[in-house]
């Protein structure tokens, strides 16, 4: 069985023809990662859109949901997890609060600060959305065998750990 090709192979072939002195293997890897991110991102956004969410709003709701009952975190804890600026986080929280998916709660341990908590509406929404999101993710990797999934995950974990 011959190995499958993709559009990145054509780009690499052009570079090999024009600049045979360059080792473009890394270019191929990053090109494929970028193209995969685009394809997968579209699929993920479509599923979240069915729940009137974006990936950004879903990230906040999902972070609160997976934190466990009572589904509350400080803005700083959300910032640490989501890797965005404080201004971006404030905007996301404001939008989710307007939609009544989250609420600001006075921190009982420190009345000078607030916690961000899921409302009942937000909890119901994120539970529906994450169910569809996980099903979609499993569909997106269905072309890989269990062994390929395990290998891919191991390689990505090793590479990501070098940055984190």
DSSP file (Angstrom, degrees, kcal/mol; ACC not computed):
  #  RESIDUE AA STRUCTURE BP1 BP2  ACC     N-H-->O    O-->H-N    N-H-->O    O-->H-N    TCO  KAPPA ALPHA  PHI   PSI    X-CA   Y-CA   Z-CA
    1    1 A X              0   0    0      0, 0.0     2,-0.2     0, 0.0     0, 0.0   0.000 360.0 360.0 360.0 131.8    0.0    0.0    0.0
    2    2 A X        -     0   0    0      1,-0.1     2,-0.2     0, 0.0     0, 0.0  -0.503 360.0-101.2 -83.4 152.8    1.4    3.4   -0.9
    3    3 A X        -     0   0    0     -2,-0.2    -1,-0.1     1,-0.1     2,-0.1  -0.474  40.1-112.1 -71.8 139.6    1.6    6.2    1.5
    4    4 A X        -     0   0    0     -2,-0.2     2,-0.3     1,-0.0    -1,-0.1  -0.356  30.4-147.5 -70.0 151.9   -1.1    8.9    1.2
    5    5 A X        -     0   0    0     -2,-0.1     2,-0.2     3,-0.0    -1,-0.0  -0.793  12.0-168.8-117.1 163.2   -0.1   12.3    0.1
    6    6 A X    >>  -     0   0    0     -2,-0.3     4,-0.8     1,-0.0     3,-0.7  -0.782  44.1 -85.8-138.4-178.0   -1.5   15.8    0.9
    7    7 A X  H 3> S+     0   0    0      1,-0.2     4,-1.5    -2,-0.2     3,-0.2   0.772 121.7  64.1 -67.2 -25.7   -1.1   19.3   -0.3
    8    8 A X  H 3> S+     0   0    0      1,-0.2     4,-2.7     2,-0.2    -1,-0.2   0.865  94.2  61.5 -65.7 -34.1    1.9   19.9    1.8
    9    9 A X  H <> S+     0   0    0     -3,-0.7     4,-2.3     1,-0.2    -1,-0.2   0.890 102.3  51.0 -58.0 -39.2    3.8   17.3   -0.2
   10   10 A X  H  X S+     0   0    0     -4,-0.8     4,-1.9    -3,-0.2    -1,-0.2   0.902 110.3  49.0 -65.2 -40.6    3.3   19.4   -3.3
   11   11 A X  H  X S+     0   0    0     -4,-1.5     4,-2.2     2,-0.2    -2,-0.2   0.923 111.9  48.5 -63.8 -44.5    4.8   22.4   -1.5
   12   12 A X  H  X S+     0   0    0     -4,-2.7     4,-2.6     1,-0.2    -2,-0.2   0.877 108.4  54.3 -64.5 -37.6    7.7   20.4   -0.3
   13   13 A X  H  X S+     0   0    0     -4,-2.3     4,-2.0    -5,-0.2    -1,-0.2   0.896 107.6  50.9 -63.3 -39.4    8.3   19.1   -3.8
   14   14 A X  H  X S+     0   0    0     -4,-1.9     4,-2.7     2,-0.2     5,-0.2   0.928 111.6  46.7 -63.8 -44.5    8.5   22.6   -5.1
   15   15 A X  H  X S+     0   0    0     -4,-2.2     4,-3.7     1,-0.2     7,-0.2   0.889 109.9  54.0 -65.1 -37.5   11.0   23.6   -2.4
   16   16 A X  H  < S+     0   0    0     -4,-2.6    -1,-0.2     1,-0.2    -2,-0.2   0.885 112.5  44.6 -63.3 -36.9   13.1   20.5   -3.1
   17   17 A X  H  < S+     0   0    0     -4,-2.0     3,-0.4    -5,-0.2    -2,-0.2   0.923 123.3  34.6 -70.1 -44.6   13.2   21.5   -6.8
   18   18 A X  H  < S+     0   0    0     -4,-2.7    -2,-0.2     1,-0.2    -3,-0.2   0.832 135.8  19.0 -82.9 -34.0   13.9   25.2   -6.1
   19   19 A X    ><  +     0   0    0     -4,-3.7     3,-2.1    -5,-0.2    -1,-0.2  -0.548  62.2 165.2-138.3  70.3   16.1   24.8   -3.0
   20   20 A X  T 3  S+     0   0    0     -3,-0.4    -4,-0.1     1,-0.3    -1,-0.1   0.643  73.4  71.0 -63.2 -12.2   17.5   21.3   -2.8
   21   21 A X  T 3  S+     0   0    0     -3,-0.1     2,-0.3     2,-0.1    -1,-0.3   0.630  83.7  86.9 -78.1 -13.3   20.0   22.5   -0.2
   22   22 A X  S <  S-     0   0    0     -3,-2.1     2,-1.0    -7,-0.2    -3,-0.1  -0.694  72.9-138.7 -93.2 139.2   17.2   23.1    2.4
   23   23 A X        +     0   0    0     -2,-0.3     3,-0.4     1,-0.1     4,-0.2  -0.837  26.8 177.0 -90.6 101.9   16.0   20.4    4.8
   24   24 A X     >  +     0   0    0     -2,-1.0     4,-2.1     1,-0.2     5,-0.2   0.170  45.0 108.7 -97.7  17.4   12.3   21.1    4.7
   25   25 A X  H  > S+     0   0    0      1,-0.2     4,-2.1     2,-0.2    -1,-0.2   0.917  82.2  48.6 -60.7 -41.6   11.1   18.3    7.0
   26   26 A X  H  > S+     0   0    0     -3,-0.4     4,-2.9     1,-0.2     5,-0.3   0.889 107.7  55.7 -64.4 -38.1   10.2   20.7    9.7
   27   27 A X  H  > S+     0   0    0     -4,-0.2     4,-2.5     1,-0.2    -1,-0.2   0.904 107.5  49.9 -59.2 -40.8    8.4   22.9    7.2
   28   28 A X  H  X S+     0   0    0     -4,-2.1     4,-2.4     2,-0.2    -2,-0.2   0.924 111.1  48.2 -63.5 -44.7    6.3   19.8    6.3
   29   29 A X  H  X S+     0   0    0     -4,-2.1     4,-2.4     2,-0.2    -2,-0.2   0.945 116.2  42.2 -61.9 -49.3    5.5   19.1   10.0
   30   30 A X  H  X S+     0   0    0     -4,-2.9     4,-2.5     1,-0.2    -1,-0.2   0.865 112.9  53.8 -69.5 -34.7    4.5   22.7   10.8
   31   31 A X  H  X S+     0   0    0     -4,-2.5     4,-2.4    -5,-0.3    -1,-0.2   0.920 111.0  46.2 -62.5 -43.0    2.6   23.0    7.5
   32   32 A X  H  X S+     0   0    0     -4,-2.4     4,-2.8     2,-0.2     5,-0.2   0.908 111.6  51.1 -67.0 -41.6    0.6   19.9    8.3
   33   33 A X  H  X S+     0   0    0     -4,-2.4     4,-2.4     2,-0.2    -2,-0.2   0.925 112.2  47.4 -60.2 -43.4   -0.1   21.1   11.9
   34   34 A X  H  X S+     0   0    0     -4,-2.5     4,-1.9     2,-0.2    -2,-0.2   0.921 113.9  46.1 -64.8 -44.5   -1.3   24.5   10.6
   35   35 A X  H  X S+     0   0    0     -4,-2.4     4,-2.5     2,-0.2    -2,-0.2   0.900 112.6  50.6 -66.9 -39.7   -3.6   22.9    8.0
   36   36 A X  H  X S+     0   0    0     -4,-2.8     4,-3.3     1,-0.2     5,-0.4   0.919 107.8  53.7 -61.7 -42.9   -4.9   20.4   10.5
   37   37 A X  H  X S+     0   0    0     -4,-2.4     4,-2.3    -5,-0.2    -1,-0.2   0.894 110.2  47.8 -59.2 -39.9   -5.7   23.2   12.9
   38   38 A X  H  X S+     0   0    0     -4,-1.9     4,-1.9     2,-0.2    -2,-0.2   0.952 115.9  42.4 -65.5 -50.0   -7.7   25.0   10.2
   39   39 A X  H  X S+     0   0    0     -4,-2.5     4,-1.6     2,-0.2    -2,-0.2   0.946 119.9  42.2 -62.3 -49.7   -9.7   21.9    9.2
   40   40 A X  H  X S+     0   0    0     -4,-3.3     4,-2.7     1,-0.2     5,-0.2   0.896 110.7  57.4 -66.2 -40.6  -10.3   20.7   12.7
   41   41 A X  H  X S+     0   0    0     -4,-2.3     4,-2.8    -5,-0.4    -1,-0.2   0.897 105.2  51.0 -57.5 -42.4  -11.0   24.2   13.9
   42   42 A X  H  X S+     0   0    0     -4,-1.9     4,-2.0     1,-0.2    -1,-0.2   0.923 111.6  47.4 -60.7 -44.7  -13.8   24.6   11.4
   43   43 A X  H  X S+     0   0    0     -4,-1.6     4,-1.6     2,-0.2    -2,-0.2   0.905 113.8  47.0 -65.0 -42.2  -15.4   21.3   12.4
   44   44 A X  H  X S+     0   0    0     -4,-2.7     4,-2.3     1,-0.2     5,-0.2   0.929 111.0  51.1 -66.3 -45.5  -15.2   22.2   16.1
   45   45 A X  H  X S+     0   0    0     -4,-2.8     4,-2.6     1,-0.2    -1,-0.2   0.873 106.7  55.7 -60.7 -37.4  -16.6   25.7   15.6
   46   46 A X  H  X S+     0   0    0     -4,-2.0     4,-1.2    -5,-0.2    -1,-0.2   0.920 109.1  45.7 -62.8 -43.8  -19.6   24.3   13.7
   47   47 A X  H  < S+     0   0    0     -4,-1.6     3,-0.4     1,-0.2     4,-0.4   0.924 115.2  46.7 -65.1 -43.9  -20.5   22.0   16.5
   48   48 A X  H ><>S+     0   0    0     -4,-2.3     5,-2.1     1,-0.2     3,-1.6   0.865 104.8  61.1 -67.4 -34.8  -20.2   24.7   19.1
   49   49 A X  H ><5S+     0   0    0     -4,-2.6     3,-2.1     1,-0.3    -1,-0.2   0.833  93.7  64.4 -60.8 -32.4  -22.1   27.2   16.9
   50   50 A X  T 3<5S+     0   0    0     -4,-1.2    -1,-0.3    -3,-0.4    -2,-0.2   0.726 105.7  45.2 -63.0 -19.9  -25.1   24.8   17.2
   51   51 A X  T < 5S-     0   0    0     -3,-1.6    -1,-0.3    -4,-0.4    -2,-0.2   0.181 122.2-108.7-105.1  14.0  -25.1   25.6   20.9
   52   52 A X  T < 5S+     0   0    0     -3,-2.1     2,-0.3     1,-0.2    -3,-0.2   0.837  81.7 122.5  59.6  36.1  -24.7   29.4   20.3
   53   53 A X      < -     0   0    0     -5,-2.1     2,-0.3    -8,-0.2    -1,-0.2  -0.857  52.2-148.1-122.5 158.2  -21.1   29.2   21.5
   54   54 A X     >  -     0   0    0     -2,-0.3     4,-2.7    -3,-0.1     5,-0.2  -0.715  39.6-103.1-109.1 170.4  -17.6   30.0   20.1
   55   55 A X  H  > S+     0   0    0     -2,-0.3     4,-2.2     1,-0.2     5,-0.1   0.866 122.8  54.2 -62.6 -33.0  -14.5   28.1   21.1
   56   56 A X  H  > S+     0   0    0      2,-0.2     4,-1.4     1,-0.2    -1,-0.2   0.937 111.8  41.0 -66.4 -47.1  -13.6   31.0   23.3
   57   57 A X  H  > S+     0   0    0      1,-0.2     4,-2.2     2,-0.2     5,-0.2   0.891 114.3  53.7 -69.3 -37.3  -16.9   31.0   25.3
   58   58 A X  H  X S+     0   0    0     -4,-2.7     4,-3.4     1,-0.2     5,-0.3   0.906 103.2  57.7 -61.2 -41.1  -16.9   27.2   25.4
   59   59 A X  H  X S+     0   0    0     -4,-2.2     4,-2.1    -5,-0.2    -1,-0.2   0.904 108.5  45.5 -57.1 -43.0  -13.4   27.3   26.9
   60   60 A X  H  X S+     0   0    0     -4,-1.4     4,-2.2     2,-0.2    -1,-0.2   0.956 116.5  44.4 -65.8 -49.5  -14.5   29.4   29.8
   61   61 A X  H  X S+     0   0    0     -4,-2.2     4,-2.5     1,-0.2    -2,-0.2   0.909 114.9  48.4 -62.5 -42.4  -17.7   27.3   30.5
   62   62 A X  H  X S+     0   0    0     -4,-3.4     4,-2.7     2,-0.2    -1,-0.2   0.872 109.1  53.4 -66.8 -36.8  -15.8   24.0   30.1
   63   63 A X  H  X S+     0   0    0     -4,-2.1     4,-0.7    -5,-0.3    -1,-0.2   0.921 111.9  45.1 -64.0 -43.5  -13.1   25.2   32.5
   64   64 A X  H >< S+     0   0    0     -4,-2.2     3,-0.6     1,-0.2     4,-0.4   0.918 113.6  50.8 -64.3 -42.9  -15.7   26.1   35.1
   65   65 A X  H >< S+     0   0    0     -4,-2.5     3,-1.3     1,-0.2    -2,-0.2   0.916 110.2  47.3 -63.3 -44.7  -17.5   22.8   34.5
   66   66 A X  H 3< S+     0   0    0     -4,-2.7    -1,-0.2     1,-0.3    -2,-0.2   0.603  95.1  75.7 -77.6  -8.6  -14.5   20.6   34.8
   67   67 A X  T << S-     0   0    0     -4,-0.7    -1,-0.3    -3,-0.6    -2,-0.2   0.681 103.7-126.8 -72.1 -15.7  -13.4   22.4   38.0
   68   68 A X    X   +     0   0    0     -3,-1.3     3,-3.0    -4,-0.4     4,-0.5   0.011  50.2   0.6  89.6 162.2  -16.1   20.5   39.8
   69   69 A X  T 3  S+     0   0    0      1,-0.4    -4,-0.0     2,-0.2    -3,-0.0  -0.297 123.6  30.4 -57.6 139.0  -19.0   21.6   42.0
   70   70 A X  T 3  S-     0   0    0     48,-0.1    -1,-0.4    -6,-0.0    48,-0.3  -0.899  94.0-140.7 -90.4  21.1  -19.8   24.3   42.8
   71   71 A X    <   +     0   0    0     -3,-3.0    47,-1.9     1,-0.2     2,-0.4   0.935  52.5 134.1  60.9  51.6  -18.3   25.2   39.4
   72   72 A X  E     +A  117   0A   0     -4,-0.5     2,-0.3    45,-0.2    45,-0.2  -0.993  25.2 168.4-134.5 138.9  -16.6   28.5   40.5
   73   73 A X  E     -A  116   0A   0     43,-2.1    43,-3.7    -2,-0.4     2,-0.1  -0.970  36.1-107.9-141.5 157.0  -13.1   29.8   39.9
   74   74 A X  E  >  -A  115   0A   0     -2,-0.3     4,-2.1    41,-0.2     3,-0.2  -0.480  36.2-111.2 -76.0 156.9  -11.4   33.1   40.4
   75   75 A X  H  > S+     0   0    0     39,-0.5     4,-2.5     1,-0.2     5,-0.1   0.870 120.5  56.1 -55.8 -35.4  -10.6   35.2   37.3
   76   76 A X  H  > S+     0   0    0      2,-0.2     4,-2.3     1,-0.2    -1,-0.2   0.894 105.2  50.2 -64.5 -40.3   -7.0   34.5   38.0
   77   77 A X  H  > S+     0   0    0      2,-0.2     4,-1.5     1,-0.2    -1,-0.2   0.893 111.0  49.3 -65.9 -38.5   -7.5   30.8   38.0
   78   78 A X  H  X S+     0   0    0     -4,-2.1     4,-2.6     2,-0.2    -2,-0.2   0.918 109.8  52.3 -63.5 -42.8   -9.4   31.1   34.7
   79   79 A X  H  X>S+     0   0    0     -4,-2.5     4,-1.7     1,-0.2     5,-0.5   0.917 106.9  52.5 -58.7 -44.8   -6.5   33.2   33.3
   80   80 A X  H  <5S+     0   0    0     -4,-2.3    -1,-0.2     1,-0.2    -2,-0.2   0.872 115.6  40.9 -60.1 -37.9   -3.9   30.5   34.3
   81   81 A X  H  <5S+     0   0    0     -4,-1.5    -1,-0.2     1,-0.2    -2,-0.2   0.882 118.8  41.9 -78.7 -39.8   -5.9   27.8   32.5
   82   82 A X  H  <5S-     0   0    0     -4,-2.6    -2,-0.2    -5,-0.1    -3,-0.2   0.565  90.7-138.5 -93.7  -9.2   -6.9   29.7   29.4
   83   83 A X  T  <5 +     0   0    0     -4,-1.7     2,-0.3    -5,-0.2    -3,-0.1   0.915  56.7 125.8  54.1  51.8   -3.7   31.5   28.6
   84   84 A X      < -     0   0    0     -5,-0.5    -1,-0.2     1,-0.0    -2,-0.1  -0.841  65.1 -89.2-128.5 169.6   -5.3   34.9   27.6
   85   85 A X     >  -     0   0    0     -2,-0.3     4,-2.4     1,-0.1     5,-0.2  -0.349  36.6-112.9 -75.0 161.4   -4.8   38.4   28.7
   86   86 A X  H  > S+     0   0    0      1,-0.2     4,-2.6     2,-0.2     5,-0.2   0.864 118.2  53.8 -64.1 -35.2   -6.8   39.8   31.7
   87   87 A X  H  > S+     0   0    0      2,-0.2     4,-2.1     1,-0.2    -1,-0.2   0.910 109.2  47.6 -64.2 -42.4   -8.7   42.2   29.3
   88   88 A X  H  > S+     0   0    0      2,-0.2     4,-2.4     1,-0.2    -2,-0.2   0.910 112.3  50.1 -63.7 -42.1   -9.7   39.3   27.0
   89   89 A X  H  X S+     0   0    0     -4,-2.4     4,-2.7     2,-0.2     5,-0.2   0.922 108.9  51.3 -63.7 -44.0  -10.8   37.3   30.0
   90   90 A X  H  X S+     0   0    0     -4,-2.6     4,-2.8     1,-0.2    -1,-0.2   0.917 110.5  49.6 -58.8 -43.9  -12.9   40.2   31.4
   91   91 A X  H  X S+     0   0    0     -4,-2.1     4,-2.4     2,-0.2    -1,-0.2   0.920 111.0  48.7 -61.6 -45.2  -14.6   40.6   28.0
   92   92 A X  H  X S+     0   0    0     -4,-2.4     4,-2.4     1,-0.2     5,-0.2   0.930 113.2  47.0 -61.7 -44.8  -15.4   36.8   27.8
   93   93 A X  H  X S+     0   0    0     -4,-2.7     4,-2.5     1,-0.2    -2,-0.2   0.921 110.6  52.6 -63.8 -43.6  -16.8   36.8   31.3
   94   94 A X  H  X S+     0   0    0     -4,-2.8     4,-2.2    -5,-0.2    -1,-0.2   0.925 111.3  46.6 -56.8 -46.4  -18.9   40.0   30.5
   95   95 A X  H  X S+     0   0    0     -4,-2.4     4,-1.5     1,-0.2    -1,-0.2   0.914 113.6  47.3 -64.5 -43.4  -20.4   38.4   27.4
   96   96 A X  H  <>S+     0   0    0     -4,-2.4     5,-2.8     1,-0.2     6,-1.0   0.839 110.9  52.5 -68.1 -32.2  -21.2   35.1   29.2
   97   97 A X  H ><5S+     0   0    0     -4,-2.5     3,-1.4     3,-0.2    -2,-0.2   0.904 105.9  53.6 -68.9 -41.0  -22.7   37.0   32.1
   98   98 A X  H 3<5S+     0   0    0     -4,-2.2    -2,-0.2     1,-0.3    -1,-0.2   0.855 109.3  49.1 -59.6 -34.8  -24.9   39.0   29.7
   99   99 A X  T 3<5S-     0   0    0     -4,-1.5    -1,-0.3    -5,-0.2    -2,-0.2   0.461 115.5-121.2 -83.5  -1.2  -26.1   35.6   28.3
  100  100 A X  T < 5S+     0   0    0     -3,-1.4    22,-0.4     2,-0.2    21,-0.3   0.805  80.8 119.2  64.1  33.4  -26.7   34.5   31.9
  101  101 A X  S   <S+     0   0    0     -5,-2.8    18,-2.2     1,-0.2     2,-0.3   0.704  78.1  22.5 -94.9 -26.6  -24.3   31.5   31.5
  102  102 A X  E     -B  118   0A   0     -6,-1.0     2,-0.3    16,-0.3    16,-0.2  -0.909  67.5-157.7-133.1 163.5  -22.0   32.7   34.3
  103  103 A X  E     -B  117   0A   0     14,-2.4    14,-2.7    -2,-0.3     2,-0.5  -0.986  21.3-121.0-139.7 151.6  -22.4   35.0   37.3
  104  104 A X  E     -B  116   0A   0     -2,-0.3     2,-0.4    12,-0.2    12,-0.2  -0.817  32.9-169.5 -91.2 129.2  -20.0   37.0   39.5
  105  105 A X  E     -B  115   0A   0     10,-3.0    10,-3.2    -2,-0.5     2,-0.1  -0.968  28.3-111.2-123.7 132.9  -20.2   35.9   43.1
  106  106 A X  E     -B  114   0A   0     -2,-0.4     2,-0.5     8,-0.2     8,-0.3  -0.441  41.2-112.9 -60.9 130.4  -18.6   37.7   46.0
  107  107 A X    >   -     0   0    0      6,-2.7     3,-0.9     3,-0.5     6,-0.2  -0.541  20.0-151.6 -68.7 117.7  -15.8   35.4   47.3
  108  108 A X  T 3  S+     0   0    0     -2,-0.5     3,-0.2     1,-0.2    -1,-0.2   0.742  96.1  50.2 -65.5 -20.8  -16.9   34.2   50.7
  109  109 A X  T 3  S+     0   0    0      1,-0.3    -1,-0.2     2,-0.0     2,-0.2   0.640 127.2  19.3 -89.5 -16.4  -13.2   33.9   51.8
  110  110 A X    X   -     0   0    0     -3,-0.9     3,-2.5     3,-0.2    -3,-0.5  -0.695  64.4-163.2-156.2  94.7  -12.2   37.4   50.6
  111  111 A X  T 3  S+     0   0    0      1,-0.3    -3,-0.1    -3,-0.2    -1,-0.0   0.572  86.8  69.6 -62.5  -9.2  -15.0   39.9   50.2
  112  112 A X  T 3  S+     0   0    0     -6,-0.1    -1,-0.3    -5,-0.1     2,-0.3   0.568 100.8  51.9 -82.7  -8.5  -12.7   42.1   48.1
  113  113 A X  S <  S-     0   0    0     -3,-2.5    -6,-2.7    -6,-0.2     2,-0.3  -0.779  71.9-137.4-126.1 168.4  -12.7   39.6   45.2
  114  114 A X  E     - B   0 106A   0     -2,-0.3   -39,-0.5    -8,-0.3     2,-0.3  -0.833   5.7-142.6-121.9 161.1  -15.2   37.7   43.1
  115  115 A X  E     -AB  74 105A   0    -10,-3.2   -10,-3.0    -2,-0.3     2,-0.6  -0.904  17.6-131.7-115.2 150.7  -15.5   34.2   41.8
  116  116 A X  E     -AB  73 104A   0    -43,-3.7   -43,-2.1    -2,-0.3     2,-0.3  -0.919  33.4-178.5-103.3 123.9  -16.9   33.3   38.4
  117  117 A X  E     -AB  72 103A   0    -14,-2.7   -14,-2.4    -2,-0.6     2,-0.2  -0.914  29.2-111.0-126.9 150.6  -19.6   30.6   38.6
  118  118 A X  E     - B   0 102A   0    -47,-1.9   -16,-0.3    -2,-0.3     2,-0.1  -0.548  29.8-139.9 -71.8 138.5  -21.7   28.7   36.2
  119  119 A X     >  -     0   0    0    -18,-2.2     4,-2.6    -2,-0.2     5,-0.2  -0.442  32.0-101.4 -83.2 171.4  -25.4   29.4   36.4
  120  120 A X  H  > S+     0   0    0      2,-0.2     4,-2.3     1,-0.2     5,-0.2   0.892 127.4  50.9 -61.1 -38.3  -27.9   26.6   36.1
  121  121 A X  H  > S+     0   0    0    -21,-0.3     4,-2.4     2,-0.2    -1,-0.2   0.921 111.0  47.8 -63.7 -43.9  -28.4   27.7   32.4
  122  122 A X  H  > S+     0   0    0    -22,-0.4     4,-2.8     2,-0.2     5,-0.2   0.885 110.8  51.3 -64.1 -39.8  -24.7   27.7   31.8
  123  123 A X  H  X S+     0   0    0     -4,-2.6     4,-2.1     2,-0.2    -2,-0.2   0.926 111.8  46.3 -64.0 -45.5  -24.2   24.3   33.4
  124  124 A X  H  X S+     0   0    0     -4,-2.3     4,-1.9    -5,-0.2    -2,-0.2   0.920 114.4  48.9 -63.1 -42.8  -27.0   22.7   31.3
  125  125 A X  H  X S+     0   0    0     -4,-2.4     4,-2.8     1,-0.2    -2,-0.2   0.940 111.8  46.4 -63.2 -48.8  -25.6   24.4   28.1
  126  126 A X  H  X S+     0   0    0     -4,-2.8     4,-2.9     1,-0.2     5,-0.3   0.863 109.8  55.0 -66.9 -33.9  -22.0   23.3   28.7
  127  127 A X  H  X S+     0   0    0     -4,-2.1     4,-1.4    -5,-0.2    -1,-0.2   0.919 112.5  42.9 -64.3 -41.5  -23.1   19.7   29.5
  128  128 A X  H  X S+     0   0    0     -4,-1.9     4,-1.9     2,-0.2    -2,-0.2   0.937 116.7  47.8 -64.8 -46.7  -24.9   19.5   26.2
  129  129 A X  H  X S+     0   0    0     -4,-2.8     4,-2.8     1,-0.2    -2,-0.2   0.903 110.0  50.2 -64.5 -42.9  -22.1   21.2   24.3
  130  130 A X  H  X S+     0   0    0     -4,-2.9     4,-2.5     2,-0.2     5,-0.2   0.851 107.2  55.5 -68.6 -31.7  -19.3   19.1   25.7
  131  131 A X  H  X S+     0   0    0     -4,-1.4     4,-1.8    -5,-0.3    -1,-0.2   0.947 114.1  39.7 -61.7 -47.6  -21.2   15.9   24.9
  132  132 A X  H  X S+     0   0    0     -4,-1.9     4,-2.4     2,-0.2    -2,-0.2   0.867 114.0  55.6 -68.6 -36.1  -21.5   16.9   21.3
  133  133 A X  H  X S+     0   0    0     -4,-2.8     4,-2.6     2,-0.2    -2,-0.2   0.924 108.9  45.8 -62.9 -46.0  -17.9   18.3   21.3
  134  134 A X  H  X S+     0   0    0     -4,-2.5     4,-2.4     2,-0.2    -1,-0.2   0.903 112.1  51.4 -66.2 -41.0  -16.4   15.0   22.5
  135  135 A X  H  X S+     0   0    0     -4,-1.8     4,-1.9    -5,-0.2    -1,-0.2   0.917 111.5  48.4 -60.9 -42.0  -18.5   13.0   19.9
  136  136 A X  H  X S+     0   0    0     -4,-2.4     4,-2.6     2,-0.2    -2,-0.2   0.914 109.3  51.9 -64.1 -43.9  -17.2   15.3   17.2
  137  137 A X  H  X S+     0   0    0     -4,-2.6     4,-1.2     1,-0.2    -1,-0.2   0.912 109.4  50.0 -60.3 -41.7  -13.6   15.0   18.4
  138  138 A X  H  < S+     0   0    0     -4,-2.4    -1,-0.2     1,-0.2     4,-0.2   0.880 110.5  50.2 -64.6 -36.7  -13.9   11.2   18.2
  139  139 A X  H >< S+     0   0    0     -4,-1.9     3,-1.3     1,-0.2     4,-0.2   0.908 106.3  56.5 -63.9 -41.6  -15.4   11.5   14.7
  140  140 A X  H 3< S+     0   0    0     -4,-2.6     3,-0.3     1,-0.3    -1,-0.2   0.764 113.3  39.0 -65.3 -25.4  -12.5   13.7   13.7
  141  141 A X  T >< S+     0   0    0     -4,-1.2     3,-2.0    -3,-0.2    -1,-0.3   0.307  83.8 106.0-104.3   9.2   -9.9   11.1   14.7
  142  142 A X  T <   +     0   0    0     -3,-1.3    -1,-0.2     1,-0.3    -2,-0.1   0.686  69.2  66.3 -65.1 -17.2  -11.8    8.1   13.5
  143  143 A X  T 3  S+     0   0    0     -3,-0.3     2,-0.3    -4,-0.2    -1,-0.3   0.616  90.9  79.5 -78.7 -10.1   -9.5    7.7   10.5
  144  144 A X  S <  S-     0   0    0     -3,-2.0     2,-0.0     1,-0.1    -3,-0.0  -0.764  81.9-124.8 -97.7 142.7   -6.7    6.8   12.8
  145  145 A X     >  -     0   0    0     -2,-0.3     4,-2.6     1,-0.1     5,-0.2  -0.302  32.3-103.3 -72.8 166.9   -6.3    3.3   14.4
  146  146 A X  H  > S+     0   0    0      1,-0.2     4,-2.2     2,-0.2     5,-0.2   0.902 124.9  50.2 -58.4 -40.4   -6.0    3.0   18.1
  147  147 A X  H  > S+     0   0    0      2,-0.2     4,-2.4     1,-0.2    -1,-0.2   0.909 110.3  48.8 -65.5 -42.1   -2.3    2.5   17.8
  148  148 A X  H  > S+     0   0    0      2,-0.2     4,-2.9     1,-0.2     5,-0.2   0.896 110.4  51.5 -64.8 -39.9   -1.9    5.5   15.6
  149  149 A X  H  X S+     0   0    0     -4,-2.6     4,-2.6     2,-0.2    -2,-0.2   0.923 111.3  47.6 -61.4 -44.4   -4.0    7.6   18.1
  150  150 A X  H  X S+     0   0    0     -4,-2.2     4,-2.3     2,-0.2    -2,-0.2   0.920 114.8  45.3 -64.1 -44.3   -1.7    6.5   20.9
  151  151 A X  H  X S+     0   0    0     -4,-2.4     4,-2.6     2,-0.2     5,-0.2   0.923 113.7  49.1 -64.9 -45.5    1.5    7.2   19.0
  152  152 A X  H  X S+     0   0    0     -4,-2.9     4,-2.6     1,-0.2     5,-0.2   0.922 112.5  48.3 -60.3 -46.1    0.2   10.6   17.8
  153  153 A X  H  X S+     0   0    0     -4,-2.6     4,-2.5    -5,-0.2    -1,-0.2   0.909 111.7  49.7 -62.3 -43.1   -0.8   11.6   21.3
  154  154 A X  H  X S+     0   0    0     -4,-2.3     4,-2.3     2,-0.2    -2,-0.2   0.921 112.6  47.0 -62.8 -44.7    2.5   10.5   22.8
  155  155 A X  H  X S+     0   0    0     -4,-2.6     4,-2.3     2,-0.2    -2,-0.2   0.923 113.7  47.0 -64.6 -45.0    4.5   12.4   20.2
  156  156 A X  H  X S+     0   0    0     -4,-2.6     4,-3.1    -5,-0.2     5,-0.2   0.903 111.6  51.8 -64.2 -40.7    2.4   15.6   20.6
  157  157 A X  H  X S+     0   0    0     -4,-2.5     4,-2.5    -5,-0.2    -2,-0.2   0.927 110.6  48.3 -61.1 -45.4    2.7   15.3   24.4
  158  158 A X  H  X S+     0   0    0     -4,-2.3     4,-0.9     2,-0.2    -2,-0.2   0.921 115.2  44.5 -61.5 -44.9    6.5   15.0   24.2
  159  159 A X  H >< S+     0   0    0     -4,-2.3     3,-0.7     1,-0.2     4,-0.4   0.933 114.4  48.1 -67.8 -45.8    6.7   18.0   21.9
  160  160 A X  H >X S+     0   0    0     -4,-3.1     4,-1.8     1,-0.2     3,-1.8   0.886 104.8  60.1 -62.2 -39.4    4.3   20.2   23.8
  161  161 A X  H 3< S+     0   0    0     -4,-2.5    -1,-0.2     1,-0.3    -2,-0.2   0.791  93.8  65.4 -60.8 -27.2    6.0   19.4   27.1
  162  162 A X  T << S+     0   0    0     -4,-0.9    -1,-0.3    -3,-0.7    -2,-0.2   0.733 110.2  37.8 -68.8 -19.5    9.2   20.9   25.6
  163  163 A X  T <4        0   0    0     -3,-1.8    -2,-0.2    -4,-0.4    -1,-0.2   0.738 360.0 360.0 -97.0 -30.2    7.4   24.3   25.6
  164  164 A X     <        0   0    0     -4,-1.8    -2,-0.2     0, 0.0    -3,-0.2   0.435 360.0 360.0 -99.6 360.0    5.4   24.0   28.8
